[in-house]
Every structure is written in C-alpha cells, then in structure tokens.
C-alpha cells in the first residue's frame, strides 16, 4: 500500500504543477501590451520653412546736430509723416549772429585787399591769406546754419523722439525718421543646410498677427556672406511691399520660404513619442512581435502626419497607440 500511496501523491503534484504552468502561460499572454500599428512610407514632401523676425524701416535716419546745442523747438511728433527737406527741429541760434558778424568783417577785408592789389598797393600773399580765412568762415557759418535747423533727409514717418524743447541734446538723436514706403524689410537667419536652396530675388510670403487674413509679398534682397559662428546661420534681408504703409517697424513677421520638394518618410503623428525629461523624440518600430524604440528627427507637420528626416525607414511598421506600456525590446500583441 505504501508505494501506491507515493505514486498517487506524485501524480497529484504533477497535475498541480501542469495546471499552474498553464495558468502562468495564460496570465503571461493576457499581460502583453496591446498596440495598434501603421506603416511608414516615403513620399514627396513640400519643403517650406517659416522664419520669424521684426519689421525694420527700409531707411532709418537719426536727426541730430553735429555738436551739442540747446533745442528751441520741435515741429513734429512721433507718428507724423514728414517729407524730404522739411524743418523738424530748431536749435538755439545765438552763436549764429557772432559768426555772421565775423564772416562779414572778413569779407570786407578780403574785398579791400583785392582792390589794393589791383592798383599795386597790396600783396598777393595778403589776398591769399584773407581768402583762406574767408573760406573757413563761410564753411563754419554754413555748418552752424545747417545744425541750427535740422531737416528730414527722406520722406518717412517719425518713429522716435528723445528730447523736449529746452533740452541740451547729447549723444542720442533728437528724432528718428523711418522710410516705410514703398517697402520695409526684415532680417531672417537661414541655416547652413538651407543656404544652397535660396537666392536673391526669390519670392516669399509674409504674414502678420495684426493682419491675420492677409498675406504680403516679398523677396530676398540680400544674402549676407558670413556665418554667425554661434548659431551657424546666415543673415538674409527680405524686402516686403508696403505701398499703403500698413506694415509698421517693430511688427512681428512670419516669413515663409518655398524650398521645393523632397522625398522623405512620413508617419502618423500619434507614432511620435517625446522622451520624458528631454526634448528627444522616439518612434516604436515593430519587428517579430517585439518593439524597439528609435530616435527620430522631425521635419514638418502636416495635419495628422509628421515628416521624419532621420531614424525610420520606408516600410517600417510603427506603433501608433499603446505606447504608455512599452519599453525597448518588449513583446506586444497587435490589435487587429
């Protein structure tokens, strides 16, 4: 009886062990993360780039005298339109009278010396010396006149005023006048990779938050020849048509460049996962029932898809839902 008892006990243990193994297998199957997938594919992607910058006047003139002087009157305010040659600022002219008296005295002496030379009673040396003094006095007088009445060199708009009447002007200009028509400009920074795709004269589109329903036309006017060592970018000057002077200096502009098209891989936007604690982006790729995450470089976003510049190949099966339970190398169950 004793051997039979042992045989029965061993059979019972064996059955229990098999039962547990089956239960564990079922449990393991049920715990596999369930995911849905899609296929990455290569397609032609329009290469448009958007750059931001602040608007600048086409020409910007600082109105200031050649030397410090007291301001007597300012004829314009910020925002006023001015024309070329218009009197903007009148400065103290008390020194003008003394210069004028001195100039008139030298003119009389020069005239008298010239008359004496004609009748043989004077010398050429005296005439030449007085002529040099007369030229210097005239130049000084003209310079003082020019710096007593400050005029606008261009047609434009007053964009800044730094002093009031009665102030002694110093290092800052009294006024700043900007030319807003027929064009204004923005300076954008182009990466080295994009430099070969642009050229002077290339058309661009520009938009502004102030005019959300409008798009303005512009073109690349100038490409600066040196690279910024810190950012590895080139400055590019874009001019924007502004005949109606709607665009004002300082406005925030978005400049869109059409750089043609390129064949790149695209995936659903749901496939892209951001790594916690960093700016890195990943996509889980399914192969032989397991997933591996691959770091990707994003290009442009189009509605519900992302352009990928690197990391995923054409035809790769990518996970689009269920990523929260995934890790590199995990086995998964694909939802049909």
C-alpha positions in Angstrom: 0.0 0.0 0.0 2.8 2.3 0.7 4.2 2.5 -2.9 0.7 3.1 -4.2 0.4 6.0 -1.8 3.6 7.6 -3.1 2.6 7.1 -6.8 -0.8 8.8 -6.2 0.9 11.7 -4.4 3.4 12.3 -7.2 0.6 12.2 -9.8 -1.3 14.8 -7.8 1.7 17.1 -7.6 2.4 16.7 -11.3 -1.2 17.7 -12.2 -1.0 20.7 -9.9 2.3 21.8 -11.5 0.9 21.5 -15.0 -2.1 23.4 -14.0 0.0 26.2 -12.6 2.2 26.3 -15.7 -0.9 26.6 -17.9 -2.3 29.4 -15.7 1.0 31.2 -15.8 1.1 30.9 -19.6 -2.4 32.3 -19.9 -1.6 35.1 -17.4 1.5 36.0 -19.4 -0.4 36.1 -22.7 -3.1 38.3 -21.2 -0.5 40.8 -19.8 1.2 41.5 -23.2 0.7 45.2 -24.1 -1.9 45.6 -26.9 -0.9 48.1 -29.6 -2.1 49.3 -33.0 0.3 49.9 -35.8 0.7 51.6 -39.1 3.3 51.6 -41.9 5.8 54.4 -42.5 6.1 55.3 -46.2 8.2 57.6 -48.3 6.5 60.4 -50.2 7.3 63.7 -51.8 7.1 66.4 -49.1 6.9 70.2 -49.9 9.9 71.9 -48.2 8.5 75.1 -46.8 10.3 76.9 -43.9 8.9 79.6 -41.7 11.2 82.2 -40.1 10.3 85.0 -37.7 11.7 88.5 -37.4 10.7 92.1 -36.5 10.0 94.6 -39.2 12.5 97.4 -39.9 12.2 100.6 -41.9 13.8 100.5 -45.3 15.9 103.5 -44.3 16.3 104.9 -40.8 17.7 108.4 -40.3 18.8 109.8 -36.9 18.2 113.5 -36.8 20.9 115.2 -34.7 23.2 118.2 -34.9 27.0 117.9 -35.4 27.6 119.3 -32.0 25.6 119.7 -28.8 23.1 122.6 -28.8 20.0 123.7 -26.9 16.7 122.7 -28.6 14.5 125.7 -29.2 11.5 124.0 -31.0 10.5 120.5 -32.3 7.9 120.8 -35.1 6.8 117.1 -35.2 5.6 114.3 -33.0 6.1 110.5 -33.2 3.9 109.1 -35.9 3.9 112.3 -38.0 4.6 111.9 -41.7 7.4 114.1 -43.0 8.8 115.0 -46.4 12.4 115.3 -47.5 13.7 118.8 -46.7 11.0 119.6 -44.1 12.2 121.5 -41.0 11.9 119.2 -38.0 14.0 120.8 -35.2 15.0 124.4 -34.5 18.1 124.8 -32.3 19.4 127.8 -30.4 20.9 130.3 -32.9 22.6 132.8 -30.5 26.1 131.8 -31.9 24.9 132.5 -35.5 25.0 136.3 -35.1 28.6 136.3 -33.9 29.6 134.0 -36.8 27.8 136.2 -39.3 29.5 139.4 -38.0 32.9 137.7 -38.2 32.1 136.5 -41.7 31.0 140.0 -42.9 34.2 141.5 -41.4 36.5 139.0 -43.3 34.5 139.6 -46.5 35.2 143.4 -46.2 38.9 142.9 -45.5 39.2 140.5 -48.4 37.4 142.9 -50.8 39.7 145.8 -49.7 42.9 143.7 -50.0 41.8 142.6 -53.6 41.2 146.2 -54.6 44.6 147.3 -53.2 46.2 144.5 -55.2 44.6 145.7 -58.4 46.2 149.2 -58.0 49.5 147.9 -57.0 49.2 148.9 -53.3 48.8 145.4 -51.8 50.3 142.0 -52.0 49.1 138.6 -53.3 50.1 137.0 -50.0 47.7 139.2 -48.1 44.9 138.4 -50.5 45.6 134.7 -50.3 45.6 134.7 -46.5 42.3 136.6 -46.3 40.8 134.2 -49.0 41.7 131.2 -46.8 40.1 132.9 -43.7 37.0 133.8 -45.7 36.5 130.2 -46.9 36.9 128.9 -43.4 34.5 131.4 -42.0 31.9 130.7 -44.7 32.2 126.9 -44.0 31.8 127.4 -40.3 28.8 129.7 -40.8 27.1 127.3 -43.2 27.8 124.4 -40.8 26.2 126.3 -37.9 23.2 127.2 -40.1 22.8 123.5 -41.1 23.0 122.4 -37.4 20.6 125.1 -36.2 17.7 124.0 -38.4 17.5 120.2 -38.7 15.7 118.9 -41.8 14.5 115.4 -42.8 16.7 113.8 -45.5 13.9 111.5 -46.6 10.1 111.1 -46.9 9.0 109.0 -44.0 7.5 108.8 -40.5 8.8 110.0 -37.2 9.5 106.8 -35.2 11.2 108.2 -32.1 11.7 111.4 -30.2 14.3 111.6 -27.4 14.2 115.3 -26.2 11.8 118.1 -25.4 12.2 121.9 -26.2 14.7 123.4 -23.8 16.8 120.3 -23.5 20.5 120.3 -24.4 20.8 117.5 -27.0 23.6 114.9 -26.3 24.6 111.5 -27.6 21.1 110.4 -28.7 19.4 111.7 -31.9 16.7 114.3 -31.3 14.4 112.4 -33.7 14.4 109.2 -35.8 12.7 109.2 -39.2 12.0 105.8 -40.9 11.1 105.3 -44.6 8.1 102.9 -44.7 7.2 103.0 -48.4 7.4 101.5 -50.9 9.0 98.7 -49.0 10.0 97.7 -45.5 12.5 94.9 -44.5 13.1 92.0 -42.1 16.3 90.2 -41.4 15.9 86.4 -41.0 18.5 83.8 -40.1 18.9 80.9 -42.5 20.7 77.6 -41.5 23.7 76.4 -43.4 21.7 73.5 -44.7 19.2 75.7 -46.4 21.7 78.3 -47.8 22.1 76.4 -51.1 18.4 76.4 -51.7 17.8 80.2 -51.7 18.9 83.0 -54.0 18.5 86.8 -54.3 15.2 87.7 -55.9 13.4 84.6 -54.6 9.8 85.4 -53.8 8.5 84.9 -50.2 5.2 85.2 -48.4 4.9 87.2 -45.2 2.1 87.2 -42.6 1.5 89.4 -39.5 -0.6 88.9 -36.4 -2.1 92.3 -37.0 -3.5 91.2 -40.3 -4.5 87.6 -39.9 -6.5 87.4 -43.1 -3.8 88.9 -45.3 -0.6 87.7 -46.9 2.0 90.1 -48.1 4.5 89.6 -51.0 8.2 90.0 -50.5 11.5 88.8 -52.0 15.0 88.1 -50.9 17.0 91.2 -51.4 20.4 90.3 -49.9 22.2 87.3 -48.5 25.0 88.2 -46.1 28.3 86.4 -46.9 29.4 85.5 -43.4 28.1 82.9 -41.0 27.3 83.5 -37.3 29.8 81.3 -35.5 27.4 80.9 -32.5 24.3 79.9 -34.4 25.7 78.6 -37.7 23.2 80.8 -39.6 23.4 83.4 -42.3 21.5 86.7 -42.2 19.1 87.2 -45.1 17.4 90.5 -45.9 13.8 90.2 -47.1 12.0 93.3 -48.5 8.2 93.4 -48.3 6.0 95.6 -50.5 4.3 98.3 -48.3 2.9 100.9 -50.7 -0.1 101.6 -48.3 2.2 101.7 -45.3 0.2 99.1 -43.4 3.3 97.4 -42.1 5.0 99.3 -39.2 8.5 99.0 -37.8 8.6 96.6 -34.9 5.7 94.4 -36.0 6.3 90.6 -35.7 6.6 88.9 -39.1 6.5 85.3 -40.3 8.4 84.8 -43.5 7.6 81.6 -45.5 10.1 80.3 -48.0 9.2 77.6 -50.6 12.3 75.5 -51.0 10.8 72.9 -53.4 10.0 69.3 -52.6 11.9 66.3 -51.2 11.3 62.5 -50.8 11.1 61.8 -47.0 9.4 59.2 -44.8 6.2 60.2 -43.1 4.4 58.6 -40.1 1.1 59.3 -38.3 1.6 62.0 -35.6 0.4 59.5 -33.0 3.5 57.4 -33.6 5.8 60.1 -32.3 6.6 59.9 -28.5 8.5 62.5 -26.5 11.0 61.1 -24.0 10.3 62.3 -20.5 12.8 64.8 -19.2 14.3 65.7 -22.6 13.4 67.1 -26.0 14.2 63.8 -27.8 11.5 62.2 -30.0 11.1 58.4 -30.5 9.0 56.0 -32.6 8.4 52.4 -31.6 9.1 50.0 -34.5 7.5 46.5 -34.5 9.5 43.5 -35.7 9.0 39.8 -35.0 6.4 40.5 -32.3 8.7 42.9 -30.3 9.1 46.7 -30.4 12.3 48.8 -30.4 12.3 52.5 -30.0 14.2 54.6 -32.4 15.2 58.2 -32.0 13.9 60.4 -34.9 14.5 63.8 -36.2 11.2 65.6 -37.0 10.6 67.7 -40.1 7.3 69.4 -40.8 3.9 68.5 -39.5 1.0 68.1 -42.0 -2.4 67.7 -40.4 -2.1 64.3 -38.8 1.3 63.2 -40.1 4.9 64.1 -39.4 7.8 64.2 -41.8 10.8 62.4 -40.5 14.3 63.5 -41.5 16.1 60.5 -39.9 15.5 57.4 -37.8 12.8 55.4 -39.7 13.0 53.6 -43.0 10.3 53.3 -45.7 8.1 50.3 -44.9 8.8 50.1 -41.2 5.8 49.1 -39.0 5.3 51.7 -36.3 3.2 51.7 -33.2 0.5 54.4 -33.1 -1.4 53.6 -29.9 -0.5 51.8 -26.6 3.0 53.3 -26.2 2.5 54.1 -22.5 3.2 50.4 -21.5 6.1 49.9 -23.9 9.8 49.7 -23.4 12.6 48.8 -25.7 12.5 45.1 -26.6 9.1 44.4 -25.1 6.9 41.7 -26.7 3.5 43.1 -27.8 0.1 41.9 -29.1 -1.1 43.7 -32.2 -4.8 44.6 -32.1 -6.4 43.5 -35.4 
